[in-house]
Amino acid sequence: MAQSALTLDVSNASVVYGAHRVLDRVTLNAAGGEFIALLGGSGCGKTTLLRAICGFVPLAGGSIAVGGRDITRLAPDKRNIAMVFQSYALWPHMTVTQNMGYGLKLRGASRVEIGRRIAELLAMLHLEGLGERKVTALSGGQRQRVALGRALAINPQILLLDEPLSNLDARIREEVRHEIKTLQQSLRITTVHVTHDRQEAMVMADRLVIIDAGRVVQIGTPEEVYNRPNSPFVASFMGASNVVPLLLREEDDRIAIAAGPFNAAIAIDAALIGGGWFGHAGWDGPVNAHFRSEDAGLCALDEVRAGCLVLRGEIAQCSYPGGSYRYAIRVGLRQYLVDDPRRLAIGEAVGIALPAAALHCYEADTNHQ
């Protein structure tokens, strides 16, 4: 069932609804057999891009090519691209076999050919024995497998997934995401997956495409985007939503962090600090340092840790999401979420230890401080 994997090339694609530019000159390239995840907030243009690739939405500018062949003006049924929808979009009056074989029937495949193909898919998707069952009698995870089987039945050149796991509960969603990834790798089919779930995208994708307001703002492997977010937006979207204003100065290969109302002055090896700001050699001034809750730790108020910035604060709130406690630490007028395995008291004075490698620093907009 494996086939020759084809490339997908989207070049300067724009989509306009009235006066609103939903996609603004989007460019991305997927190698043959690559799994790409489109990640961004609601309304950023992810699903519109998927629908444009499939042919459901016309481009106002730019082009789309599969395997080097321009398909920009082709009708959806001429593109050999399959899409799995968030709502599954299964025929409720049909059986599993009828739903999965529907596309083949439209293409004029023989009954024998359809039967052979569906039997392969039922085995591949762990749906053996369910072929004659109505889809309304299936669980959510089983329905999602049927929707995936229907998409794969036609041997598409490109597979598009529009948040296909969002309707599943957490346990089933984790199971199905690994099944989809394993299946995609075995079939070597070029895949584009839309999601707003950061963890889902990182687990499944070879590369992430971060979209904001209709524009691609960063493309990279999960490791690259997670560890080297190129903007405050990407840093926050990838979980580094705690922000600390700092005043920095470069001193050869070290970064001097000035003393502030809630931190002592320290100097840190510049190579240890994360983020994208430090590509600007010789620049000094205010920055916003982003960090993730899981990268911070609690310590004694005036503890000195090598290579760490320590903020002085007090515990304002405590919750237990599982595994460790999550504290809201008040530092001046700001609050930061920090995880710690210890049970500490509300109102207790503590320090937030921030390793240099956990900081993603970007030039501050001093007009909005």
JOLIN-V291115 format. One record per backbone hydrogen bond with DSSP energy under -0.5 kcal/mol. NH is the residue of the N-H (numbers start at 1). CO is the residue of the C=O. If there is no record, write none. Layout:
nh->NH co->CO
nh->NH co->CO
//
This chain:
nh->3 co->187
nh->6 co->157
nh->8 co->30
nh->9 co->65
nh->10 co->28
nh->11 co->9
nh->11 co->63
nh->12 co->10
nh->13 co->26
nh->14 co->61
nh->15 co->23
nh->17 co->20
nh->18 co->16
nh->20 co->17
nh->21 co->19
nh->22 co->15
nh->22 co->20
nh->23 co->15
nh->24 co->214
nh->25 co->23
nh->26 co->13
nh->28 co->10
nh->30 co->8
nh->33 co->6
nh->34 co->31
nh->36 co->34
nh->36 co->191
nh->37 co->207
nh->38 co->193
nh->39 co->37
nh->39 co->209
nh->40 co->195
nh->44 co->41
nh->49 co->45
nh->50 co->46
nh->51 co->47
nh->52 co->48
nh->53 co->49
nh->54 co->50
nh->55 co->51
nh->56 co->51
nh->57 co->51
nh->60 co->14
nh->61 co->14
nh->63 co->11
nh->65 co->9
nh->66 co->69
nh->67 co->7
nh->69 co->66
nh->70 co->68
nh->71 co->64
nh->72 co->64
nh->74 co->71
nh->78 co->75
nh->79 co->76
nh->82 co->158
nh->84 co->160
nh->85 co->83
nh->88 co->85
nh->89 co->87
nh->92 co->90
nh->94 co->91
nh->96 co->133
nh->97 co->131
nh->99 co->95
nh->100 co->96
nh->101 co->97
nh->102 co->98
nh->102 co->99
nh->105 co->101
nh->106 co->102
nh->107 co->103
nh->108 co->105
nh->109 co->104
nh->114 co->110
nh->115 co->111
nh->116 co->112
nh->117 co->113
nh->118 co->114
nh->119 co->115
nh->120 co->116
nh->121 co->117
nh->122 co->118
nh->123 co->119
nh->124 co->120
nh->125 co->121
nh->126 co->123
nh->127 co->122
nh->128 co->122
nh->130 co->127
nh->133 co->130
nh->135 co->94
nh->136 co->92
nh->137 co->134
nh->138 co->135
nh->143 co->139
nh->144 co->140
nh->145 co->141
nh->146 co->142
nh->147 co->143
nh->148 co->144
nh->149 co->145
nh->150 co->146
nh->151 co->147
nh->152 co->148
nh->153 co->149
nh->154 co->151
nh->155 co->152
nh->157 co->80
nh->158 co->80
nh->159 co->190
nh->160 co->82
nh->161 co->192
nh->162 co->84
nh->162 co->160
nh->163 co->161
nh->163 co->194
nh->166 co->163
nh->168 co->165
nh->173 co->169
nh->174 co->170
nh->175 co->171
nh->176 co->172
nh->177 co->173
nh->178 co->174
nh->179 co->175
nh->180 co->176
nh->181 co->177
nh->182 co->178
nh->183 co->179
nh->184 co->180
nh->185 co->181
nh->186 co->182
nh->187 co->183
nh->188 co->184
nh->189 co->184
nh->190 co->157
nh->191 co->34
nh->192 co->159
nh->193 co->36
nh->194 co->161
nh->195 co->38
nh->198 co->196
nh->201 co->197
nh->202 co->198
nh->203 co->199
nh->204 co->200
nh->205 co->201
nh->206 co->35
nh->207 co->35
nh->208 co->220
nh->209 co->37
nh->210 co->208
nh->210 co->218
nh->211 co->39
nh->212 co->215
nh->214 co->44
nh->215 co->212
nh->217 co->210
nh->217 co->215
nh->218 co->210
nh->220 co->208
nh->225 co->221
nh->226 co->222
nh->227 co->223
nh->228 co->224
nh->235 co->231
nh->236 co->232
nh->237 co->233
nh->238 co->234
nh->239 co->236
nh->240 co->235
nh->241 co->239
nh->242 co->291
nh->244 co->289
nh->246 co->287
nh->248 co->246
nh->248 co->285
nh->249 co->256
nh->251 co->254
nh->254 co->251
nh->255 co->268
nh->256 co->249
nh->256 co->254
nh->257 co->255
nh->257 co->266
nh->258 co->247
nh->258 co->256
nh->260 co->263
nh->263 co->260
nh->264 co->310
nh->266 co->257
nh->268 co->255
nh->270 co->253
nh->272 co->269
nh->273 co->270
nh->274 co->356
nh->274 co->359
nh->275 co->227
nh->277 co->361
nh->279 co->276
nh->280 co->277
nh->281 co->279
nh->283 co->280
nh->285 co->248
nh->287 co->246
nh->288 co->362
nh->289 co->244
nh->289 co->287
nh->290 co->288
nh->290 co->360
nh->291 co->242
nh->295 co->292
nh->296 co->292
nh->296 co->293
nh->297 co->353
nh->299 co->351
nh->303 co->300
nh->305 co->303
nh->308 co->305
nh->309 co->354
nh->311 co->309
nh->311 co->352
nh->312 co->262
nh->313 co->350
nh->314 co->330
nh->315 co->348
nh->316 co->328
nh->317 co->328
nh->319 co->326
nh->322 co->324
nh->324 co->322
nh->325 co->340
nh->326 co->319
nh->327 co->325
nh->327 co->338
nh->328 co->317
nh->329 co->327
nh->329 co->336
nh->330 co->314
nh->330 co->328
nh->331 co->329
nh->331 co->334
nh->334 co->331
nh->336 co->329
nh->338 co->327
nh->339 co->293
nh->340 co->325
nh->344 co->342
nh->347 co->315
nh->348 co->345
nh->350 co->313
nh->351 co->299
nh->352 co->311
nh->353 co->297
nh->353 co->351
nh->354 co->309
nh->354 co->352
nh->355 co->295
nh->355 co->353
nh->356 co->307
nh->358 co->355
nh->359 co->356
nh->360 co->290
nh->361 co->274
nh->361 co->359
nh->362 co->288
nh->364 co->286
nh->366 co->364
nh->368 co->365
nh->369 co->366
//
